């Protein structure tokens, strides 16, 4: 239905995606795809940018209603505090 995606210029793995679907079921299905995507980023960066792996391993992937959120940040704890439960 709608989306916004921000990614780092490539030197780091920070990124944020907000994806809005037509139903919660579709958002849940897409969550699996994002989990696979994050794992592929881990696999691709483990030797190339090992310092980025903790960010990827703590990525926030959250479904709230029809909205799916992905956040890979340098300070993941701050992201989770900001978003709340």
C-alpha positions, 0 to 999 in steps of 0.5 A: 500500500505504501512504503519508505526505505532509508539505507546507509551509503554502503559503508555500514549496514544501517537501514530503516524500512516502513512497509504498509500492507493491505492487511495484517496477514500480508504484513506477517508474511512479509516479515518472514521475507525481511528476516531472510533478507537480514540473514542474507545481509549477515551472511554477506557481511560476516567477512566483509564488514564483521563490525556490522554483524551485531547491528544486523543480529539485533535488527528490529523487525516488528509488525503492528497491524498492517505495518511492518518495520525494519530498523538496523541501527548503531544504537538498537536499544535507543530504537526500542526505547523510542518505539516502546512495546 
